[in-house]
């Protein structure tokens, strides 16, 4: 029967024996707005008609009134364990309007198909399709006027939180191996910002990592919902970026990286480990880690007005504006 529960991951989601997915959070949406919010206007644009997928584009109101103003370009990938949330949720709409206002940039917030209906690697594939679509505007002749007129493709930044940060890492790696567009001489990506990145492994990464087996099993179970065909479980190189010997970070396709972590987040040591591995890899760029004391996973989305969240936004916008 459709009411019989196979997997109960409350308060996030339930999976029924019929295969039906009931998401318990992250399903609310808000429309884009031509009326400025935080001095920012927004619109939705389809990037994959075949899969009915869109991006939400954000632009400072002042730039919209100026035909020749070029701004840094931020491409953002939402979190939610590859399973919950969308680019159109109140949480991400509020975050992006604030980020665009603070950073004085144009932003593209990517929606992708979610697991478990669309298991890994679908979210990565959709994200790459979206990124390639963004770069069709590099010559000023793409589908979307806001990107043609206002995006400075010499200043492109990728960012995401949690699973979205994981996606960002893999997009930067892929951009170093495959050209986003023939018009590029390099990867096209100036820098990446990883907010509380979702990397994990079967065994603790260091002596400070959580040893709580119940917690570790929950994180593993969530990954296996997203990637049921992963023969290595949480040691899959897509997730175990830090400890896996098969993952070489030396070819990361950008010049600078900002990793933001939270002290009480179960993922905190992975973020520090990523930066350490990057520094040892032979990669030629610059990496910085910022830790928010006393905070937990994605607190800046849940408590955007707290002092630590305001500091996160200050670092975030500074990175994009070039002050870092």
Secondary structure, DSSP 8 states (H G I E B T S, - for coil): -TT-EEEEETTTEEEETTS-EEE-SS-------SS-BTTEEEEEEEEETTTTEEEEEEEEHHHHT-TT--EEEEEEE--STTTS--TTSHHHHHHHHHHHHHHT-EEEEE----TTTT-TTHHHHHHHHHHHHHHTTTTS-SS-HHHHHHEEEEEEEEEEETHHHHHHHHHHHHHHHS-S-TT-SS-S--EEEEES-----SS-SSTTS---HHHHHHHHHHHHHH-TT-TTGGGSTTT-TTT-TT--GGG-SSSEEEEEEETT-TTHHHHHHHHHHHHHTT--SEEEEEEETT--TTHHHHSTTSHHHHHHHHHHHHHHHT--
